[in-house]
Amino acid sequence: MSKLLTLSQISLGDRFSNIRLVATDMDGTLTVAGKFTSQVLQAFENLATAGIKVLIVTGRSGGWVSGLAAYLPIVGAIAENGGLFYPGDSEKPVVLTPIADLVTHRQQLAVAFAKLQTEFPHLQESSDNRFRITDWTFDVAGLSTEEIRTLSNLCQQMGWGFTYSSVQCHIKPWGQDKAAGLLQVLQKYLPQFAPQEIVTVGDSPNDESLFDDRCFPISVGVANVLEYAQQLQYQPVYVTTAAEGEGFCELIQYLISPSSI
């Protein structure tokens, strides 16, 4: 990732001046040690004052994300790595991945997880898994890169997709990812935003599709994305100096007042 540009390397006349929407991951990108800080919440307010909208694109469960969409000053939130969309003005989710029978789908995911546990008995279902609709998650803590690679292969053999973040591993439908979900939402619900007016932000492998410049030409990784340098096929165009939520605040400060960076 040596070719990544820092925000300080961006000229004042750069395309960042056109940004009208920030589509951002949450865990490890907005959070600091797993929590929202007052600085991040203030950054949201600063964006609102500047007329820049925020859309959260997270791997977290629909149950958790429905609350975020209702309480935070955002236009909406995409949950489960592109599986669901919660508009900021509605309590009802939109299922973005076509699933014929959600109940049967969850049962099939449970069977897939049980098969993974036969190979890795120590796998633990994530705390928010019970609130999920389109995918199934288990904790990533303690898993090596090689074990994650093996889990991915096992999921593929069973006909499932797989991804992971700094907090969770996801068993998911094929083709379900953040970029696919975001593109659907932009086309149907937020068509007023052109690609060059959007900056995508993330920190880990499940954000990789947000870094695909064929879809999103302006992308930023907070500094902790460098931990996954060898795992990312698509890399962000820019990287912040600070990690996690502090890196997000660094980006927002640049968007609002680039001369201060």
Residue pairs with C-beta under 8 A, 6 or more apart in sequence:
1 225
1 226
1 229
1 232
1 235
1 239
3 235
4 221
4 235
4 236
4 237
4 238
4 239
5 237
5 238
5 239
6 238
6 239
6 240
6 241
7 220
7 238
7 240
7 241
7 250
7 251
7 254
7 261
8 241
8 261
10 16
10 238
10 254
10 258
12 258
12 259
15 196
15 217
15 218
16 199
16 218
16 254
16 255
16 258
17 258
18 196
18 197
19 52
19 197
19 198
19 199
19 218
19 255
20 51
20 52
20 53
20 193
20 197
20 198
21 52
21 53
21 54
21 55
21 75
21 190
21 193
21 197
21 198
21 199
22 47
22 52
22 53
22 54
22 55
22 198
22 199
22 201
22 251
22 252
22 255
23 55
23 57
23 182
23 198
23 199
23 200
23 201
23 210
23 216
24 30
24 54
24 55
24 56
24 57
24 200
24 201
24 202
24 248
25 56
25 57
25 58
25 59
25 178
25 201
25 202
25 203
25 204
25 206
25 207
25 210
26 56
26 58
26 60
26 68
27 34
27 58
27 59
27 60
27 165
27 166
27 167
28 165
28 166
28 167
28 203
28 204
28 222
28 224
28 244
29 201
29 202
29 203
29 207
29 222
29 244
29 245
29 247
29 248
30 36
30 40
30 56
30 244
30 245
30 248
31 37
31 40
31 244
31 245
32 40
32 244
32 245
32 246
33 244
34 167
36 245
37 245
39 245
39 246
39 249
40 245
40 248
40 249
43 248
43 249
43 252
43 253
44 54
44 72
44 73
44 74
45 73
46 252
46 256
47 53
47 54
47 252
47 255
47 256
48 54
48 73
50 255
50 256
52 255
52 256
53 74
53 75
53 193
54 72
54 73
54 74
54 75
55 74
55 75
55 76
55 77
55 78
55 182
55 185
55 190
56 65
56 68
56 69
56 72
56 74
56 76
56 77
56 78
57 77
57 78
57 82
57 178
57 181
57 182
57 200
57 202
57 210
58 65
58 77
58 78
58 79
58 81
59 79
59 80
59 81
59 137
59 163
59 165
59 167
59 168
59 170
59 178
59 206
60 79
60 80
60 128
61 79
61 80
61 128
61 129
61 131
61 132
61 133
61 137
62 79
62 80
62 83
62 84
62 86
62 93
62 131
62 132
62 133
62 134
63 128
63 130
63 131
63 132
64 79
64 128
64 131
65 77
65 78
65 79
65 80
65 84
65 86
66 79
66 86
66 91
66 93
68 74
68 77
68 86
69 76
69 77
69 86
69 87
69 88
70 86
70 88
70 91
74 88
75 87
75 88
75 190
76 85
76 86
76 87
76 88
76 185
76 189
77 85
77 86
77 88
78 84
78 85
78 86
78 96
78 178
78 181
78 182
78 185
79 85
79 86
79 93
80 132
80 133
80 134
80 135
80 170
80 172
80 176
81 135
81 163
81 170
81 172
81 176
81 177
81 178
81 181
81 206
82 96
82 97
82 176
82 177
82 178
82 179
82 180
82 181
82 182
82 184
83 95
83 96
83 97
83 133
83 134
83 135
83 172
83 173
83 176
83 181
84 93
84 94
84 95
84 96
84 133
84 134
84 181
85 93
85 94
85 96
85 181
85 184
85 185
85 189
86 93
86 94
87 94
87 189
93 133
95 102
95 133
95 134
96 176
96 180
96 181
96 184
96 185
97 134
97 173
97 175
97 176
97 181
99 105
99 134
99 173
102 133
102 134
105 134
106 132
106 133
106 136
109 135
109 136
109 160
109 171
110 136
112 136
112 155
112 158
112 160
112 171
113 123
113 125
113 136
113 138
113 171
115 154
115 158
116 123
116 138
116 151
116 154
116 155
116 171
117 123
119 150
119 154
120 147
120 151
122 142
123 138
123 139
124 138
124 139
125 136
125 137
125 138
125 139
126 137
126 138
126 139
126 167
126 168
128 137
129 136
129 137
129 138
134 172
134 173
134 176
135 170
135 171
135 172
135 173
135 176
136 170
136 171
136 172
137 168
137 169
137 170
137 171
138 168
138 169
139 167
139 168
139 169
140 148
140 164
140 165
140 166
140 167
140 168
140 169
141 167
143 151
143 169
145 231
148 164
148 169
151 162
151 169
152 162
155 161
155 162
155 171
156 162
159 174
160 171
160 172
160 173
160 174
161 171
161 172
161 173
161 174
161 175
161 176
161 177
162 169
162 170
162 171
162 172
163 169
163 170
163 172
163 177
163 205
163 206
163 208
164 170
164 204
164 205
164 206
165 204
165 205
165 206
165 207
166 203
166 204
166 224
170 206
177 206
177 209
178 202
178 206
178 207
178 209
178 210
179 209
179 210
179 212
179 215
179 216
180 209
182 200
182 210
182 216
183 215
186 193
186 198
195 215
195 216
195 217
196 217
196 218
198 216
198 218
199 218
199 219
199 220
199 251
199 255
200 207
200 210
200 211
200 216
200 218
200 219
200 220
200 236
201 210
201 219
201 220
201 221
201 222
201 248
201 251
202 208
202 210
202 211
202 219
202 221
202 222
202 225
202 236
203 221
203 222
203 224
203 225
203 244
204 224
204 225
204 227
204 228
205 228
205 231
205 232
207 221
207 225
208 232
208 233
208 234
209 215
209 234
210 216
210 219
211 219
211 221
211 232
211 234
211 235
211 236
211 237
212 234
213 219
213 234
213 237
217 237
218 237
219 236
219 237
219 238
220 236
220 237
220 238
220 239
220 240
220 251
221 235
221 236
221 238
221 239
221 240
222 239
222 240
222 242
222 243
222 244
222 245
222 246
222 247
222 248
222 251
223 239
223 240
223 241
223 242
223 243
223 247
224 243
224 244
224 247
225 232
225 236
225 239
226 239
229 235
240 247
240 248
240 250
240 251
241 247
241 250
242 249
242 250
250 261
253 260
253 261
254 260
254 261
